[in-house]
Amino acid sequence: MRESLAGNRYAKSLIGLSIEKKELDIVYNDMVLISETVEKSKDLDLLLKSPVVKTDKKQEILSSIFGKETSELTKQFLLLISSRNREAIIGDIAGAFVRQYKAIKKIIVTEVTSAIKLESAQKKKILQLLNTKESSSVEVIEKINPEIIGGFIVRVDDKQIDASISRKLDDLKQGFSKNPYIADF
């Protein structure tokens, strides 16, 4: 929990600095790259969290991985984080930065789970339903789960709409199990 709080604080500081330097979108792209790289590479994540590997070696590795693909501000930030022995939370910082950026830009992240891949007309309909005056855009993350049989599940922040067939079948099953009109023989 502390690391996520620290990650949020570092991300907030980096957002403030990148706004001041007018590089918010550039640093956002860098943080997406860093977040995805740390998330996908278990070895990199373990290396950053390892107390055995020295800070200067971690700085070299971070520089070799992200040096050519990130902005100067991001490079300096990574050096600052590693000089304070906070390499273990670089992935947390990058993830927190991405979330805070989307909150600033009023981008709503929506997760849609369906049994089969959605057609473009269905995606467009969902986007129309979710587009509000409060948001500037909607980002749809599509997941496929054949276990829901049909229909869909939509998640926006902490709200969920479950219009799946499996949910309706479960509701029917519960309704039938509570039926008081079954005669006992």
N, C-alpha and C positions, 0 to 999 in steps of 0.2 A: 504494500500500500504506500509506503514511504517513497519507493522509487517512482511510482506513478505520479505522486504529488511533486516530486522533484522534476520529473519529466515534464509535467504541465508547466511548472515555473520556468524551466529553461526554454521550453517552447514559446511561452508568452514573451519572454525576453527577446528571443530570436525574432518573433513576429514584430515586436516593437522596433527593433533595430532594422529589420528588412523594410518596414514601412518608411522609417526615417531615411534610409538609403535609396528608397524607391525601387527595391528589388524583390518585392513580395512574391510576385508570380514566378520569378526565377528561382528563388529559394524554395518555394512550394514544390516546384518540379524536382529540385535536388532532394528534398525531404521525402517525396514519394519514392524516388529511386533508392534512397537509404533505407527507408522503412521496408520496402519490398525485398531488398537485398538481404537485410538482416533476418527478415521473416522467413525467406526461402532457404537461407544458408545456415543450417544448424551449426556447422563448423565455425563460421564467423561469429555467431552468437556466443558459442562456448568460449571462443578465443577472447572476445571482448569482456566476458565475465570472469575469465581466469585470473586469479591472483598471482599465478606463477609467471606469466608472461609480463615482462617489464613494459613500462609506459612508452618508452622510446620505440620499442619494437611494435607496439600497437599503433603508434603514430605512423610509423613507416608503412604498416599494412593498410591502414585507413587511407593514407596518401596514395598508395599504389592502386587501391581499388577505386577510390572516388576522386582522385586528383585531377584527372583529365576531363571528367564528366560533370564536375560541379563548379559553381561560381567561386570567386575568391572569398566572398563573405562566408559561404558554407565551409570552405576549407579552414578559414581562420576559426570558425565556431567549433569545428571538430577538434582542432588543435587545443583550443581553450578547454573543451570538455575533457579531453584526454589528459591535459596537464593538471586537472583537478581530480584525476583518478575516478572519473565518472563514465568511463567507456561502457560499463555494463548497462547503462540506461540509454545509450544512443538510439536504440530501436524504439524505446518508449518515448523519447523526445521527438523523434521523427513522426511517430504515430500521433502524438499529442499535437504537433504542429499542423499536421494534415487536418485533424478534427477541428482545431481552432480556426484554421484558414477557411474551412467550409462554413463554419459558423459566421465568420466575418463577411464572407461573400454570399451568405444566405443560400447555400446549396443544401438541399434536402437529400439525404442518402436513403434510398428505399431498397429493401431487399424483397424480391418477388420469387417465391418458390412455387414451381408447378411440376406436374407429372411429366410433361413433355416440353420441348423448346417452344417458347412463345413466338407467334407470328408477329410481323412488324405492325399490323393493324391492332393487335392486342396490346402491344407495348405502347403504341400511340394513345390508345384509349386510357391506359393506366396513367400515362404522363399527363393527359388532360385532366383526369380526376384529381391528381395530386398537385398540379400546378395551382398555387395560390398567390395572392397579392403579396404575402409576406416573404415568399421565396423568389429568388431570381432564376433558379433552375433546379431541376430534379435529376439526381444521378441514380440510375436503376442498376442494381446488382442482381443478375438473374441466376437462380440456382435451380437445378433439376433434381427432383426426388420422386422416383416412381412409386414409392410407398404411399403417397397421398392419393393415389388412384386417379383423381381428376380434380378439376377446380384449381384453386391457388391459395397461397398464404402471402399476405403483404405485411411487411414490418416497416414502420417508420418510427425512428427513435425508440421509445418504449411502448408504442402502441402496435397492436397486431390485429389483423382481420383474417380469420381462418374460414375460408369458403371452400374447403377441400371436401371431397367425397368421403375420405376416411374419417374426418371429423363428424360429418353428418351421420355416418354409420355408427360411430361411437355414441352419439347422442341418442340414436334410435335404440341401440342395445341397452343403454341405461334406462331409457323410457320403458322398454318392455320388461326390464328386470324389476321395475317398481310398480308394475300393473297389479292393482288390488282386485281385479275381476277374474283372476285365474282361480278356477275351482280346484279345491284340494280333493283328491280322490283317495 
